[in-house]
Every structure is written in structure tokens, then in C-alpha cells.
Amino acid sequence: MSPEAIDFIIKIVPEPSVSLRKPDPTARFRAREEAASAVSNHFHYLFDFLSIR
């Protein structure tokens, strides 16, 4: 993935820890982990699909 695409995604995705009630120091880390796993799942399925063809 190009650095431009990563910058674009970072700009679009809102800050995870916006809640005013209770700041959660692990929210940003969790959001980053979830995003990374979503991206890796996406590529995993994409490569599975391409290898089937």
C-alpha cells in the first residue's frame, strides 16, 4: 500500500478516543490493532480468491 493511501486513510478515520466521559489510553492501540487485522483479512481473502482462479 502506498504512503499516500495510508495518509488518506489516517485522515478519513476519526480519532478513536473521542469519548468525553472516560479517556481510554488503550483505545488508540485497540483501534490500530482492529484496523491492521481488517486490512490483513482483506488481503488474505484477496489472495485466496486470486489463488483459486
PDB file of N, CA, C, O and CB in Angstrom:
ATOM      1  N   MET A   1       0.850  -1.188   0.000  1.00  0.00           N
ATOM      2  CA  MET A   1       0.000   0.000   0.000  1.00  0.00           C
ATOM      3  C   MET A   1       0.891   1.245   0.000  1.00  0.00           C
ATOM      4  O   MET A   1       1.890   1.308   0.716  1.00  0.00           O
ATOM      5  CB  MET A   1      -0.965   0.002   1.233  1.00  0.00           C
ATOM      6  N   SER A   2       0.515   2.221  -0.806  1.00  0.00           N
ATOM      7  CA  SER A   2       1.358   3.411  -0.937  1.00  0.00           C
ATOM      8  C   SER A   2       1.227   4.315   0.283  1.00  0.00           C
ATOM      9  O   SER A   2       0.197   4.300   0.957  1.00  0.00           O
ATOM     10  CB  SER A   2       0.992   4.188  -2.207  1.00  0.00           C
ATOM     11  N   PRO A   3       2.253   5.095   0.568  1.00  0.00           N
ATOM     12  CA  PRO A   3       2.175   6.035   1.706  1.00  0.00           C
ATOM     13  C   PRO A   3       1.032   7.030   1.547  1.00  0.00           C
ATOM     14  O   PRO A   3       0.431   7.451   2.535  1.00  0.00           O
ATOM     15  CB  PRO A   3       3.496   6.796   1.858  1.00  0.00           C
ATOM     16  N   GLU A   4       0.727   7.410   0.294  1.00  0.00           N
ATOM     17  CA  GLU A   4      -0.387   8.336   0.062  1.00  0.00           C
ATOM     18  C   GLU A   4      -1.700   7.705   0.510  1.00  0.00           C
ATOM     19  O   GLU A   4      -2.528   8.367   1.136  1.00  0.00           O
ATOM     20  CB  GLU A   4      -0.466   8.734  -1.429  1.00  0.00           C
ATOM     21  N   ALA A   5      -1.890   6.431   0.192  1.00  0.00           N
ATOM     22  CA  ALA A   5      -3.119   5.743   0.584  1.00  0.00           C
ATOM     23  C   ALA A   5      -3.225   5.654   2.101  1.00  0.00           C
ATOM     24  O   ALA A   5      -4.304   5.845   2.663  1.00  0.00           O
ATOM     25  CB  ALA A   5      -3.172   4.338  -0.034  1.00  0.00           C
ATOM     26  N   ILE A   6      -2.113   5.366   2.761  1.00  0.00           N
ATOM     27  CA  ILE A   6      -2.122   5.269   4.224  1.00  0.00           C
ATOM     28  C   ILE A   6      -2.445   6.621   4.846  1.00  0.00           C
ATOM     29  O   ILE A   6      -3.235   6.698   5.787  1.00  0.00           O
ATOM     30  CB  ILE A   6      -0.764   4.757   4.743  1.00  0.00           C
ATOM     31  N   ASP A   7      -1.836   7.697   4.321  1.00  0.00           N
ATOM     32  CA  ASP A   7      -2.140   9.045   4.818  1.00  0.00           C
ATOM     33  C   ASP A   7      -3.609   9.368   4.634  1.00  0.00           C
ATOM     34  O   ASP A   7      -4.242   9.949   5.516  1.00  0.00           O
ATOM     35  CB  ASP A   7      -1.280  10.094   4.104  1.00  0.00           C
ATOM     36  N   PHE A   8      -4.156   8.986   3.473  1.00  0.00           N
ATOM     37  CA  PHE A   8      -5.561   9.252   3.178  1.00  0.00           C
ATOM     38  C   PHE A   8      -6.467   8.549   4.184  1.00  0.00           C
ATOM     39  O   PHE A   8      -7.422   9.138   4.692  1.00  0.00           O
ATOM     40  CB  PHE A   8      -5.905   8.804   1.748  1.00  0.00           C
ATOM     41  N   ILE A   9      -6.158   7.278   4.468  1.00  0.00           N
ATOM     42  CA  ILE A   9      -6.955   6.511   5.433  1.00  0.00           C
ATOM     43  C   ILE A   9      -6.854   7.136   6.820  1.00  0.00           C
ATOM     44  O   ILE A   9      -7.855   7.243   7.529  1.00  0.00           O
ATOM     45  CB  ILE A   9      -6.489   5.036   5.477  1.00  0.00           C
ATOM     46  N   ILE A  10      -5.648   7.550   7.208  1.00  0.00           N
ATOM     47  CA  ILE A  10      -5.467   8.161   8.529  1.00  0.00           C
ATOM     48  C   ILE A  10      -6.288   9.438   8.645  1.00  0.00           C
ATOM     49  O   ILE A  10      -6.841   9.726   9.706  1.00  0.00           O
ATOM     50  CB  ILE A  10      -3.979   8.461   8.789  1.00  0.00           C
ATOM     51  N   LYS A  11      -6.371  10.214   7.547  1.00  0.00           N
ATOM     52  CA  LYS A  11      -7.155  11.451   7.574  1.00  0.00           C
ATOM     53  C   LYS A  11      -8.648  11.163   7.675  1.00  0.00           C
ATOM     54  O   LYS A  11      -9.378  11.890   8.347  1.00  0.00           O
ATOM     55  CB  LYS A  11      -6.870  12.287   6.328  1.00  0.00           C
ATOM     56  N   ILE A  12      -9.107  10.092   7.001  1.00  0.00           N
ATOM     57  CA  ILE A  12     -10.542   9.774   6.987  1.00  0.00           C
ATOM     58  C   ILE A  12     -10.999   9.206   8.325  1.00  0.00           C
ATOM     59  O   ILE A  12     -12.034   9.610   8.856  1.00  0.00           O
ATOM     60  CB  ILE A  12     -10.857   8.776   5.865  1.00  0.00           C
ATOM     61  N   VAL A  13     -10.226   8.269   8.869  1.00  0.00           N
ATOM     62  CA  VAL A  13     -10.639   7.586  10.098  1.00  0.00           C
ATOM     63  C   VAL A  13     -10.555   8.555  11.272  1.00  0.00           C
ATOM     64  O   VAL A  13      -9.495   9.131  11.517  1.00  0.00           O
ATOM     65  CB  VAL A  13      -9.758   6.332  10.362  1.00  0.00           C
ATOM     66  N   PRO A  14     -11.661   8.747  12.005  1.00  0.00           N
ATOM     67  CA  PRO A  14     -11.640   9.676  13.132  1.00  0.00           C
ATOM     68  C   PRO A  14     -10.811   9.140  14.296  1.00  0.00           C
ATOM     69  O   PRO A  14     -10.536   7.944  14.382  1.00  0.00           O
ATOM     70  CB  PRO A  14     -13.059   9.964  13.597  1.00  0.00           C
ATOM     71  N   GLU A  15     -10.427  10.033  15.173  1.00  0.00           N
ATOM     72  CA  GLU A  15      -9.674   9.628  16.363  1.00  0.00           C
ATOM     73  C   GLU A  15     -10.527   8.669  17.190  1.00  0.00           C
ATOM     74  O   GLU A  15     -11.699   8.957  17.432  1.00  0.00           O
ATOM     75  CB  GLU A  15      -9.255  10.870  17.215  1.00  0.00           C
ATOM     76  N   PRO A  16      -9.980   7.549  17.624  1.00  0.00           N
ATOM     77  CA  PRO A  16     -10.765   6.564  18.378  1.00  0.00           C
ATOM     78  C   PRO A  16     -11.187   7.043  19.766  1.00  0.00           C
ATOM     79  O   PRO A  16     -12.294   6.752  20.219  1.00  0.00           O
ATOM     80  CB  PRO A  16      -9.975   5.296  18.517  1.00  0.00           C
ATOM     81  N   SER A  17     -10.297   7.780  20.440  1.00  0.00           N
ATOM     82  CA  SER A  17     -10.614   8.145  21.827  1.00  0.00           C
ATOM     83  C   SER A  17     -11.219   9.544  21.908  1.00  0.00           C
ATOM     84  O   SER A  17     -10.597  10.479  22.412  1.00  0.00           O
ATOM     85  CB  SER A  17      -9.351   8.070  22.701  1.00  0.00           C
ATOM     86  N   VAL A  18     -12.447   9.669  21.400  1.00  0.00           N
ATOM     87  CA  VAL A  18     -13.119  10.967  21.387  1.00  0.00           C
ATOM     88  C   VAL A  18     -14.102  11.068  22.551  1.00  0.00           C
ATOM     89  O   VAL A  18     -14.631  12.145  22.827  1.00  0.00           O
ATOM     90  CB  VAL A  18     -13.850  11.186  20.046  1.00  0.00           C
ATOM     91  N   SER A  19     -14.347   9.951  23.234  1.00  0.00           N
ATOM     92  CA  SER A  19     -15.342   9.980  24.308  1.00  0.00           C
ATOM     93  C   SER A  19     -14.903  10.914  25.429  1.00  0.00           C
ATOM     94  O   SER A  19     -13.754  10.878  25.869  1.00  0.00           O
ATOM     95  CB  SER A  19     -15.579   8.566  24.861  1.00  0.00           C
ATOM     96  N   LEU A  20     -15.828  11.746  25.882  1.00  0.00           N
ATOM     97  CA  LEU A  20     -15.503  12.737  26.909  1.00  0.00           C
ATOM     98  C   LEU A  20     -15.699  12.173  28.314  1.00  0.00           C
ATOM     99  O   LEU A  20     -15.167  12.711  29.285  1.00  0.00           O
ATOM    100  CB  LEU A  20     -16.362  13.988  26.727  1.00  0.00           C
ATOM    101  N   ARG A  21     -16.462  11.091  28.415  1.00  0.00           N
ATOM    102  CA  ARG A  21     -16.752  10.522  29.738  1.00  0.00           C
ATOM    103  C   ARG A  21     -15.489  10.000  30.402  1.00  0.00           C
ATOM    104  O   ARG A  21     -15.131  10.426  31.500  1.00  0.00           O
ATOM    105  CB  ARG A  21     -17.783   9.396  29.624  1.00  0.00           C
ATOM    106  N   LYS A  22     -14.827   9.088  29.739  1.00  0.00           N
ATOM    107  CA  LYS A  22     -13.679   8.418  30.347  1.00  0.00           C
ATOM    108  C   LYS A  22     -12.610   8.198  29.288  1.00  0.00           C
ATOM    109  O   LYS A  22     -12.787   7.347  28.417  1.00  0.00           O
ATOM    110  CB  LYS A  22     -14.096   7.069  30.995  1.00  0.00           C
ATOM    111  N   PRO A  23     -11.508   8.937  29.334  1.00  0.00           N
ATOM    112  CA  PRO A  23     -10.465   8.713  28.336  1.00  0.00           C
ATOM    113  C   PRO A  23      -9.855   7.318  28.483  1.00  0.00           C
ATOM    114  O   PRO A  23      -9.511   6.891  29.585  1.00  0.00           O
ATOM    115  CB  PRO A  23      -9.372   9.785  28.457  1.00  0.00           C
ATOM    116  N   ASP A  24      -9.730   6.634  27.380  1.00  0.00           N
ATOM    117  CA  ASP A  24      -9.221   5.264  27.398  1.00  0.00           C
ATOM    118  C   ASP A  24      -7.861   5.233  26.708  1.00  0.00           C
ATOM    119  O   ASP A  24      -7.788   5.382  25.488  1.00  0.00           O
ATOM    120  CB  ASP A  24     -10.219   4.283  26.704  1.00  0.00           C
ATOM    121  N   PRO A  25      -6.784   5.044  27.465  1.00  0.00           N
ATOM    122  CA  PRO A  25      -5.448   5.072  26.850  1.00  0.00           C
ATOM    123  C   PRO A  25      -5.216   3.946  25.855  1.00  0.00           C
ATOM    124  O   PRO A  25      -4.346   4.054  24.991  1.00  0.00           O
ATOM    125  CB  PRO A  25      -4.395   5.006  27.920  1.00  0.00           C
ATOM    126  N   THR A  26      -5.987   2.860  25.966  1.00  0.00           N
ATOM    127  CA  THR A  26      -5.767   1.742  25.045  1.00  0.00           C
ATOM    128  C   THR A  26      -6.661   1.830  23.813  1.00  0.00           C
ATOM    129  O   THR A  26      -6.566   0.988  22.920  1.00  0.00           O
ATOM    130  CB  THR A  26      -6.009   0.420  25.760  1.00  0.00           C
ATOM    131  N   ALA A  27      -7.534   2.847  23.755  1.00  0.00           N
ATOM    132  CA  ALA A  27      -8.471   2.938  22.624  1.00  0.00           C
ATOM    133  C   ALA A  27      -7.735   3.080  21.295  1.00  0.00           C
ATOM    134  O   ALA A  27      -8.068   2.418  20.313  1.00  0.00           O
ATOM    135  CB  ALA A  27      -9.426   4.124  22.817  1.00  0.00           C
ATOM    136  N   ARG A  28      -6.733   3.953  21.282  1.00  0.00           N
ATOM    137  CA  ARG A  28      -5.985   4.168  20.038  1.00  0.00           C
ATOM    138  C   ARG A  28      -5.268   2.882  19.625  1.00  0.00           C
ATOM    139  O   ARG A  28      -5.272   2.516  18.450  1.00  0.00           O
ATOM    140  CB  ARG A  28      -4.965   5.326  20.205  1.00  0.00           C
ATOM    141  N   PHE A  29      -4.654   2.201  20.592  1.00  0.00           N
ATOM    142  CA  PHE A  29      -3.950   0.957  20.295  1.00  0.00           C
ATOM    143  C   PHE A  29      -4.926  -0.095  19.765  1.00  0.00           C
ATOM    144  O   PHE A  29      -4.640  -0.774  18.779  1.00  0.00           O
ATOM    145  CB  PHE A  29      -3.225   0.433  21.551  1.00  0.00           C
ATOM    146  N   ARG A  30      -6.094  -0.226  20.437  1.00  0.00           N
ATOM    147  CA  ARG A  30      -7.104  -1.197  20.002  1.00  0.00           C
ATOM    148  C   ARG A  30      -7.591  -0.881  18.599  1.00  0.00           C
ATOM    149  O   ARG A  30      -7.725  -1.778  17.767  1.00  0.00           O
ATOM    150  CB  ARG A  30      -8.288  -1.217  20.975  1.00  0.00           C
ATOM    151  N   ALA A  31      -7.857   0.401  18.331  1.00  0.00           N
ATOM    152  CA  ALA A  31      -8.343   0.789  17.007  1.00  0.00           C
ATOM    153  C   ALA A  31      -7.300   0.456  15.942  1.00  0.00           C
ATOM    154  O   ALA A  31      -7.632  -0.001  14.848  1.00  0.00           O
ATOM    155  CB  ALA A  31      -8.686   2.295  16.973  1.00  0.00           C
ATOM    156  N   ARG A  32      -6.031   0.696  16.286  1.00  0.00           N
ATOM    157  CA  ARG A  32      -4.956   0.403  15.329  1.00  0.00           C
ATOM    158  C   ARG A  32      -4.870  -1.102  15.086  1.00  0.00           C
ATOM    159  O   ARG A  32      -4.695  -1.538  13.949  1.00  0.00           O
ATOM    160  CB  ARG A  32      -3.594   0.945  15.843  1.00  0.00           C
ATOM    161  N   GLU A  33      -4.992  -1.897  16.153  1.00  0.00           N
ATOM    162  CA  GLU A  33      -4.960  -3.358  16.008  1.00  0.00           C
ATOM    163  C   GLU A  33      -6.119  -3.830  15.134  1.00  0.00           C
ATOM    164  O   GLU A  33      -5.935  -4.663  14.246  1.00  0.00           O
ATOM    165  CB  GLU A  33      -5.019  -4.046  17.394  1.00  0.00           C
ATOM    166  N   GLU A  34      -7.335  -3.287  15.393  1.00  0.00           N
ATOM    167  CA  GLU A  34      -8.500  -3.701  14.615  1.00  0.00           C
ATOM    168  C   GLU A  34      -8.326  -3.328  13.152  1.00  0.00           C
ATOM    169  O   GLU A  34      -8.658  -4.113  12.264  1.00  0.00           O
ATOM    170  CB  GLU A  34      -9.778  -3.066  15.175  1.00  0.00           C
ATOM    171  N   ALA A  35      -7.808  -2.135  12.900  1.00  0.00           N
ATOM    172  CA  ALA A  35      -7.595  -1.703  11.514  1.00  0.00           C
ATOM    173  C   ALA A  35      -6.574  -2.608  10.831  1.00  0.00           C
ATOM    174  O   ALA A  35      -6.765  -3.012   9.684  1.00  0.00           O
ATOM    175  CB  ALA A  35      -7.123  -0.229  11.465  1.00  0.00           C
ATOM    176  N   ALA A  36      -5.496  -2.923  11.534  1.00  0.00           N
ATOM    177  CA  ALA A  36      -4.458  -3.779  10.953  1.00  0.00           C
ATOM    178  C   ALA A  36      -5.021  -5.161  10.653  1.00  0.00           C
ATOM    179  O   ALA A  36      -4.717  -5.742   9.611  1.00  0.00           O
ATOM    180  CB  ALA A  36      -3.247  -3.891  11.903  1.00  0.00           C
ATOM    181  N   SER A  37      -5.839  -5.690  11.557  1.00  0.00           N
ATOM    182  CA  SER A  37      -6.376  -7.027  11.322  1.00  0.00           C
ATOM    183  C   SER A  37      -7.400  -6.998  10.188  1.00  0.00           C
ATOM    184  O   SER A  37      -7.497  -7.956   9.421  1.00  0.00           O
ATOM    185  CB  SER A  37      -7.015  -7.587  12.609  1.00  0.00           C
ATOM    186  N   ALA A  38      -8.169  -5.901  10.072  1.00  0.00           N
ATOM    187  CA  ALA A  38      -9.124  -5.787   8.966  1.00  0.00           C
ATOM    188  C   ALA A  38      -8.390  -5.747   7.629  1.00  0.00           C
ATOM    189  O   ALA A  38      -8.796  -6.399   6.667  1.00  0.00           O
ATOM    190  CB  ALA A  38     -10.000  -4.527   9.130  1.00  0.00           C
ATOM    191  N   VAL A  39      -7.303  -4.974   7.581  1.00  0.00           N
ATOM    192  CA  VAL A  39      -6.519  -4.876   6.343  1.00  0.00           C
ATOM    193  C   VAL A  39      -5.901  -6.225   6.007  1.00  0.00           C
ATOM    194  O   VAL A  39      -5.920  -6.643   4.850  1.00  0.00           O
ATOM    195  CB  VAL A  39      -5.416  -3.799   6.472  1.00  0.00           C
ATOM    196  N   SER A  40      -5.352  -6.913   7.008  1.00  0.00           N
ATOM    197  CA  SER A  40      -4.702  -8.195   6.716  1.00  0.00           C
ATOM    198  C   SER A  40      -5.739  -9.237   6.304  1.00  0.00           C
ATOM    199  O   SER A  40      -5.466 -10.069   5.439  1.00  0.00           O
ATOM    200  CB  SER A  40      -3.903  -8.692   7.943  1.00  0.00           C
ATOM    201  N   ASN A  41      -6.936  -9.202   6.917  1.00  0.00           N
ATOM    202  CA  ASN A  41      -8.007 -10.116   6.493  1.00  0.00           C
ATOM    203  C   ASN A  41      -8.390  -9.845   5.046  1.00  0.00           C
ATOM    204  O   ASN A  41      -8.585 -10.773   4.260  1.00  0.00           O
ATOM    205  CB  ASN A  41      -9.245  -9.974   7.407  1.00  0.00           C
ATOM    206  N   HIS A  42      -8.498  -8.556   4.700  1.00  0.00           N
ATOM    207  CA  HIS A  42      -8.873  -8.181   3.342  1.00  0.00           C
ATOM    208  C   HIS A  42      -7.881  -8.769   2.343  1.00  0.00           C
ATOM    209  O   HIS A  42      -8.281  -9.370   1.346  1.00  0.00           O
ATOM    210  CB  HIS A  42      -8.938  -6.646   3.200  1.00  0.00           C
ATOM    211  N   PHE A  43      -6.571  -8.595   2.614  1.00  0.00           N
ATOM    212  CA  PHE A  43      -5.571  -9.114   1.684  1.00  0.00           C
ATOM    213  C   PHE A  43      -5.546 -10.636   1.697  1.00  0.00           C
ATOM    214  O   PHE A  43      -5.291 -11.261   0.668  1.00  0.00           O
ATOM    215  CB  PHE A  43      -4.188  -8.563   2.028  1.00  0.00           C
ATOM    216  N   HIS A  44      -5.807 -11.237   2.858  1.00  0.00           N
ATOM    217  CA  HIS A  44      -5.857 -12.696   2.958  1.00  0.00           C
ATOM    218  C   HIS A  44      -6.946 -13.240   2.035  1.00  0.00           C
ATOM    219  O   HIS A  44      -6.708 -14.171   1.266  1.00  0.00           O
ATOM    220  CB  HIS A  44      -6.113 -13.139   4.424  1.00  0.00           C
ATOM    221  N   TYR A  45      -8.161 -12.645   2.117  1.00  0.00           N
ATOM    222  CA  TYR A  45      -9.253 -13.102   1.258  1.00  0.00           C
ATOM    223  C   TYR A  45      -8.960 -12.819  -0.206  1.00  0.00           C
ATOM    224  O   TYR A  45      -9.291 -13.620  -1.080  1.00  0.00           O
ATOM    225  CB  TYR A  45     -10.564 -12.435   1.665  1.00  0.00           C
ATOM    226  N   LEU A  46      -8.333 -11.667  -0.471  1.00  0.00           N
ATOM    227  CA  LEU A  46      -7.999 -11.320  -1.848  1.00  0.00           C
ATOM    228  C   LEU A  46      -7.042 -12.352  -2.440  1.00  0.00           C
ATOM    229  O   LEU A  46      -7.243 -12.811  -3.564  1.00  0.00           O
ATOM    230  CB  LEU A  46      -7.379  -9.911  -1.917  1.00  0.00           C
ATOM    231  N   PHE A  47      -5.999 -12.720  -1.685  1.00  0.00           N
ATOM    232  CA  PHE A  47      -5.033 -13.694  -2.200  1.00  0.00           C
ATOM    233  C   PHE A  47      -5.668 -15.078  -2.326  1.00  0.00           C
ATOM    234  O   PHE A  47      -5.359 -15.818  -3.261  1.00  0.00           O
ATOM    235  CB  PHE A  47      -3.798 -13.760  -1.284  1.00  0.00           C
ATOM    236  N   ASP A  48      -6.557 -15.434  -1.389  1.00  0.00           N
ATOM    237  CA  ASP A  48      -7.287 -16.702  -1.522  1.00  0.00           C
ATOM    238  C   ASP A  48      -8.070 -16.711  -2.825  1.00  0.00           C
ATOM    239  O   ASP A  48      -8.033 -17.682  -3.581  1.00  0.00           O
ATOM    240  CB  ASP A  48      -8.240 -16.925  -0.319  1.00  0.00           C
ATOM    241  N   PHE A  49      -8.778 -15.617  -3.078  1.00  0.00           N
ATOM    242  CA  PHE A  49      -9.598 -15.509  -4.285  1.00  0.00           C
ATOM    243  C   PHE A  49      -8.728 -15.627  -5.533  1.00  0.00           C
ATOM    244  O   PHE A  49      -9.080 -16.330  -6.480  1.00  0.00           O
ATOM    245  CB  PHE A  49     -10.372 -14.175  -4.298  1.00  0.00           C
ATOM    246  N   LEU A  50      -7.589 -14.933  -5.527  1.00  0.00           N
ATOM    247  CA  LEU A  50      -6.710 -14.965  -6.697  1.00  0.00           C
ATOM    248  C   LEU A  50      -6.077 -16.339  -6.890  1.00  0.00           C
ATOM    249  O   LEU A  50      -5.839 -16.754  -8.024  1.00  0.00           O
ATOM    250  CB  LEU A  50      -5.620 -13.907  -6.567  1.00  0.00           C
ATOM    251  N   SER A  51      -5.802 -17.046  -5.802  1.00  0.00           N
ATOM    252  CA  SER A  51      -5.162 -18.355  -5.948  1.00  0.00           C
ATOM    253  C   SER A  51      -6.160 -19.412  -6.418  1.00  0.00           C
ATOM    254  O   SER A  51      -5.764 -20.422  -7.000  1.00  0.00           O
ATOM    255  CB  SER A  51      -4.529 -18.787  -4.621  1.00  0.00           C
ATOM    256  N   ILE A  52      -7.455 -19.183  -6.169  1.00  0.00           N
ATOM    257  CA  ILE A  52      -8.476 -20.131  -6.637  1.00  0.00           C
ATOM    258  C   ILE A  52      -8.573 -20.073  -8.157  1.00  0.00           C
ATOM    259  O   ILE A  52      -8.757 -21.099  -8.812  1.00  0.00           O
ATOM    260  CB  ILE A  52      -9.860 -19.822  -5.993  1.00  0.00           C
ATOM    261  N   ARG A  53      -8.448 -18.862  -8.720  1.00  0.00           N
ATOM    262  CA  ARG A  53      -8.629 -18.692 -10.172  1.00  0.00           C
ATOM    263  C   ARG A  53      -7.482 -19.286 -10.960  1.00  0.00           C
ATOM    264  O   ARG A  53      -7.481 -19.227 -12.190  1.00  0.00           O
ATOM    265  CB  ARG A  53      -8.772 -17.220 -10.520  1.00  0.00           C
TER     266      ARG A  53
END
